[in-house]
């Protein structure tokens, strides 16, 4: 199951309007001039900000902008992709999903989307993944798969804690949930297991541009670890090009990647964990 935003590929909804206050004020000014002309009132609206008619028009335009923004906010609050806070709780509740203690909006949004997919009967992968995710708020990703020619269903668990390896309490909670009578189909044999099978160390030499502050280098390790946590999940290969791209931020002249010597492949149902990140400052250059 992907840990990424399921709505990222969709364009902006048409019902959420793009607001341009300058266009609103311009339209109000044109309407005012037309009405004054039609009424035979000899009043030329000036472009200066001191003109009373212009002041009133800009005030009306500002109020209309606030109103349209409020309508946008109300519309977004009813969409799973945009709702947040208590509004998201209500949207999730419509699909019988309740926020777990300490659960973030992003995690609840992802879990609600998964619960919607899991409504099909028959014990689909979505069905078991949705059940597993509600067992522990610390779960980062879930993979449900069956080995070829074997009837056993594997449920691989990736934790959000550093390293991604779930503790026994998390595995026990997932097992209890998926093995309950309300979840497990009577013919299914389930195995709950940690997803992490590889721990890869990263080592690289970093060269800064002469003008780059030293803080750019000092923040690289944490930024790389954070990117791996947010952008990846079960089944995501650790590509050397991905590492270099995340390290080659503004201010970096060159990244000489020492380890891993080759990209690491994550087989289906498994995950890669970043081990020690060793970055060496190797000077500055143009």
C-alpha positions as CSV (number, residue, x, y, z in Angstrom):
1,X,0.0,0.0,0.0
2,X,1.4,3.4,-1.0
3,X,2.2,5.9,1.8
4,X,2.0,8.8,-0.6
5,X,-0.7,11.4,-1.1
6,X,-3.5,9.6,-3.1
7,X,-4.8,12.9,-4.4
8,X,-1.4,14.4,-5.6
9,X,-2.1,13.5,-9.3
10,X,-5.4,15.3,-9.4
11,X,-5.8,18.9,-10.7
12,X,-7.3,21.6,-8.5
13,X,-11.1,21.1,-8.1
14,X,-13.1,23.5,-10.3
15,X,-15.4,24.2,-7.4
16,X,-12.5,25.8,-5.5
17,X,-12.1,29.1,-7.2
18,X,-8.9,30.9,-7.9
19,X,-9.4,34.4,-6.4
20,X,-7.8,37.5,-8.0
21,X,-8.7,40.6,-6.0
22,X,-7.3,42.9,-8.7
23,X,-9.7,41.3,-11.2
24,X,-12.6,41.7,-8.8
25,X,-11.9,45.4,-8.2
26,X,-11.4,46.0,-11.9
27,X,-14.8,44.4,-12.7
28,X,-16.5,46.5,-9.9
29,X,-15.0,49.7,-11.3
30,X,-16.1,48.9,-14.9
31,X,-19.6,48.1,-13.6
32,X,-19.8,51.3,-11.6
33,X,-18.7,53.4,-14.6
34,X,-21.3,51.7,-16.8
35,X,-24.1,52.3,-14.3
36,X,-23.1,56.0,-13.8
37,X,-23.0,56.5,-17.5
38,X,-26.4,54.8,-18.0
39,X,-28.0,56.9,-15.4
40,X,-26.6,60.1,-16.9
41,X,-24.6,61.0,-13.9
42,X,-21.6,63.2,-14.9
43,X,-19.1,61.5,-12.6
44,X,-15.7,60.3,-13.8
45,X,-14.2,57.8,-11.5
46,X,-10.5,58.7,-11.0
47,X,-7.7,56.2,-10.7
48,X,-6.3,57.9,-7.6
49,X,-6.8,56.2,-4.3
50,X,-8.5,59.4,-2.9
51,X,-11.6,59.1,-5.1
52,X,-14.5,58.2,-2.8
53,X,-16.1,56.0,-5.5
54,X,-12.8,54.1,-5.9
55,X,-12.4,53.7,-2.1
56,X,-15.9,52.3,-1.9
57,X,-15.3,50.0,-4.9
58,X,-12.1,48.7,-3.4
59,X,-13.8,48.1,-0.1
60,X,-16.6,46.1,-1.7
61,X,-14.0,44.2,-3.7
62,X,-12.1,43.3,-0.5
63,X,-15.3,42.1,1.2
64,X,-16.2,40.0,-1.8
65,X,-12.8,38.5,-1.7
66,X,-13.3,37.5,1.9
67,X,-16.7,36.0,1.1
68,X,-15.3,34.0,-1.8
69,X,-12.4,32.8,0.4
70,X,-14.9,31.7,3.0
71,X,-16.9,29.8,0.4
72,X,-13.7,28.2,-0.8
73,X,-12.8,27.1,2.7
74,X,-16.3,25.7,3.3
75,X,-16.0,23.7,0.0
76,X,-12.6,22.4,0.8
77,X,-13.8,21.3,4.3
78,X,-16.1,18.8,2.6
79,X,-13.4,17.2,0.5
80,X,-11.1,14.5,1.9
81,X,-8.1,15.9,0.0
82,X,-8.4,19.3,1.7
83,X,-10.3,18.9,5.0
84,X,-8.3,19.4,8.1
85,X,-8.8,19.3,11.9
86,X,-12.3,18.7,13.1
87,X,-13.6,19.1,9.5
88,X,-11.5,16.1,8.5
89,X,-12.9,14.1,11.5
90,X,-16.4,14.7,10.2
91,X,-15.4,13.7,6.6
92,X,-13.7,10.5,7.9
93,X,-16.6,9.8,10.2
94,X,-18.9,9.6,7.2
95,X,-16.8,6.5,6.1
96,X,-16.8,5.1,9.7
97,X,-13.2,6.0,10.3
98,X,-12.3,7.6,13.6
99,X,-9.1,9.5,14.4
100,X,-6.6,7.5,16.5
101,X,-5.1,9.2,19.5
102,X,-2.2,11.4,18.3
103,X,-3.0,10.8,14.6
104,X,-2.0,13.5,12.2
105,X,-4.3,14.9,9.5
106,X,-2.2,13.4,6.7
107,X,-2.3,9.9,8.4
108,X,-6.1,10.1,8.9
109,X,-6.6,11.3,5.4
110,X,-4.6,8.4,4.0
111,X,-6.3,5.9,6.2
112,X,-9.7,7.1,5.3
113,X,-8.9,6.8,1.6
114,X,-7.7,3.3,2.2
115,X,-10.9,2.5,4.2
116,X,-13.0,3.6,1.2
117,X,-11.0,1.2,-1.1
118,X,-11.3,-1.6,1.4
119,X,-15.1,-1.6,1.3
120,X,-15.2,-4.2,-1.4
121,X,-16.0,-7.7,0.1
122,X,-13.8,-10.7,-0.2
123,X,-10.8,-9.9,1.9
124,X,-8.9,-7.7,-0.6
125,X,-5.4,-6.3,0.1
126,X,-7.1,-3.0,0.9
127,X,-9.4,-4.7,3.4
128,X,-6.5,-6.1,5.4
129,X,-4.3,-3.0,5.0
130,X,-7.1,-0.8,6.4
131,X,-7.6,-3.1,9.3
132,X,-3.9,-3.2,10.1
133,X,-3.5,0.6,9.9
134,X,-6.1,1.3,12.6
135,X,-4.3,-1.0,15.0
136,X,-1.5,1.5,15.9
137,X,-1.1,5.2,15.1
138,X,2.7,4.7,14.6
139,X,2.3,2.6,11.5
140,X,3.9,4.3,8.5
141,X,3.1,1.8,5.8
142,X,1.4,-1.6,5.2
143,X,1.9,-4.2,2.5
144,X,-0.4,-7.1,2.0
145,X,0.7,-9.8,-0.4
146,X,0.5,-13.6,-1.1
147,X,3.5,-15.6,-2.2
148,X,3.1,-17.4,-5.5
149,X,1.6,-20.9,-5.2
150,X,1.1,-20.4,-1.4
151,X,-2.2,-19.7,0.4
152,X,-0.6,-17.7,3.2
153,X,-1.3,-13.9,3.3
154,X,1.6,-11.8,4.5
155,X,1.0,-8.5,6.2
156,X,4.2,-6.5,6.3
157,X,4.4,-3.6,8.8
158,X,6.6,-0.5,8.5
159,X,6.9,1.7,11.6
160,X,7.2,5.4,11.6
161,X,9.9,5.3,14.3
162,X,13.5,5.7,13.1
163,X,14.6,2.5,11.4
164,X,11.1,1.5,10.4
165,X,11.2,-1.7,12.4
166,X,7.9,-2.2,14.4
167,X,8.2,-3.2,18.1
168,X,6.4,-6.2,19.5
169,X,3.5,-4.2,20.8
170,X,2.8,-2.9,17.3
171,X,3.0,-6.4,15.7
172,X,0.7,-7.7,18.4
173,X,-1.9,-5.0,17.9
174,X,-1.9,-5.6,14.1
175,X,-2.2,-9.3,14.6
176,X,-5.1,-8.9,17.1
177,X,-7.0,-6.7,14.7
178,X,-6.6,-8.6,11.5
179,X,-7.2,-12.0,13.2
180,X,-10.4,-10.8,14.8
181,X,-13.7,-12.3,13.6
182,X,-14.8,-9.0,12.2
183,X,-11.8,-8.8,9.8
184,X,-10.3,-12.2,9.0
185,X,-12.1,-14.3,6.4
186,X,-12.5,-17.9,7.7
187,X,-10.3,-19.4,4.9
188,X,-7.4,-17.0,5.2
189,X,-4.1,-17.8,6.9
190,X,-2.4,-14.5,8.0
191,X,1.2,-13.8,8.9
192,X,2.1,-10.4,10.4
193,X,5.7,-9.5,10.1
194,X,8.2,-6.6,10.0
195,X,8.7,-5.1,6.5
196,X,12.3,-4.0,7.0
197,X,14.7,-6.6,5.5
198,X,17.6,-4.3,4.6
199,X,19.5,-1.6,6.5
200,X,21.7,0.5,4.2
201,X,24.4,2.9,5.3
202,X,25.0,6.1,3.3
203,X,28.4,7.7,2.9
204,X,29.2,10.7,0.7
205,X,31.7,13.6,0.3
206,X,30.1,17.0,0.0
207,X,31.6,20.0,-1.7
208,X,29.9,23.4,-1.1
209,X,29.9,26.5,-3.3
210,X,32.0,29.3,-1.9
211,X,29.0,31.4,-1.1
212,X,27.0,28.7,0.6
213,X,26.6,29.0,4.4
214,X,28.0,26.1,6.4
215,X,24.4,25.4,7.7
216,X,23.6,24.0,4.3
217,X,26.0,21.1,4.9
218,X,25.0,20.7,8.5
219,X,21.4,20.2,7.6
220,X,21.9,17.6,4.9
221,X,21.8,14.4,7.0
222,X,18.5,15.3,8.7
223,X,17.0,16.4,5.5
224,X,17.9,13.2,3.7
225,X,16.5,11.1,6.6
226,X,13.3,13.1,6.5
227,X,12.9,12.8,2.8
228,X,13.3,9.0,3.0
229,X,10.6,8.9,5.7
230,X,8.1,11.0,3.8
231,X,8.7,10.0,0.2
232,X,9.1,6.3,0.5
233,X,7.5,3.2,1.9
234,X,7.3,-0.6,1.4
235,X,8.6,-1.7,-2.0
236,X,10.6,1.5,-2.6
237,X,14.1,0.9,-4.0
238,X,17.0,2.9,-2.7
239,X,18.4,4.4,-5.9
240,X,21.8,6.1,-5.9
241,X,20.3,8.8,-8.1
242,X,17.6,9.5,-5.5
243,X,20.3,9.9,-2.8
244,X,22.3,12.3,-4.9
245,X,19.2,14.3,-5.9
246,X,18.2,14.8,-2.2
247,X,21.8,15.8,-1.2
248,X,22.3,18.1,-4.2
249,X,20.4,21.1,-2.8
250,X,21.0,24.8,-3.4
251,X,24.6,25.6,-2.3
252,X,26.0,22.2,-3.1
253,X,28.7,22.1,-5.7
254,X,29.3,18.3,-5.8
255,X,28.1,15.1,-4.2
256,X,30.6,12.1,-4.3
257,X,28.5,9.2,-3.2
258,X,30.7,6.4,-1.6
259,X,28.0,4.1,-0.2
260,X,25.9,2.4,-1.3
261,X,28.1,1.2,-4.2
262,X,24.9,0.1,-6.1
263,X,21.3,0.8,-5.8
264,X,19.4,-1.4,-3.4
265,X,16.3,-3.3,-4.5
266,X,13.4,-3.8,-2.1
267,X,11.5,-7.1,-3.0
268,X,7.7,-7.0,-2.9
269,X,6.4,-6.6,0.7
270,X,9.8,-5.5,2.1
271,X,11.3,-2.1,3.0
272,X,14.7,-0.6,3.2
273,X,15.8,1.3,6.2
274,X,18.5,4.0,6.2
275,X,21.3,3.1,8.6
276,X,24.1,5.5,9.5
277,X,24.4,8.6,7.3
278,X,28.0,9.7,7.1
279,X,28.6,12.9,5.2
280,X,32.1,14.5,5.0
281,X,32.7,18.1,4.3
282,X,35.2,18.2,1.5
283,X,35.7,21.9,1.0
284,X,34.4,24.5,-1.4
285,X,34.7,24.9,-5.2
286,X,33.1,26.6,-8.2
